[in-house]
């Protein structure tokens, strides 16, 4: 993404979440395992959306990190093999 599209996406998501919060003013009970809260439905929807986005970003980031580590390990192996092949090509052949 270029530097202009990210703020546009962020502002559009902000506007959509504000519209969502304003059109859902109903009050709902949120029962968690150890606590209970009474919140607006729009706020609960935005909070669950944000939590889902963060969780998906963490999972995606974990996969990217894992593949980057694997790539660096394979790159080191490639560099070692390439250096060995170059050294073998430079060695004189002894024909006895």
Residue, then its C-alpha position, 0 to 999 in steps of 0.5 A: x500500500x502506498x502512503x495515501x491509501x492507509x489513512x483512507x482505509x483507516x478513516x473509512x473504518x472509523x466512519x463505519x464503526x461510528x455509524x455502527x455505534x450510532x445505529x445500535x444504541x440498544x443496551x446488552x449484557x455481556x457475561x464473561x467468565x468472571x464478570x458481567x457488564x452492561x454496554x451498548x450494542x454498537x460498542x460491543x460489536x466494535x470491540x469484538x471486531x477489533x479483538x478479531x482483527x488483532x487476533x487475526x493479525x497476530x496469527x498472520x504475523x506469527x506465520x510470516x515470522x515463521x516463514x522468514x526464519x525458515x527462509x533465512x535458514x535456507x539462505x544460510x544453507x544455500x550460501x554455504x553450498x554455493x561457497x563449497x561449489x565455488x571452492x571445488x571449482x577452483x581446486x586443480x584437478x589431479x590427473x594421475 
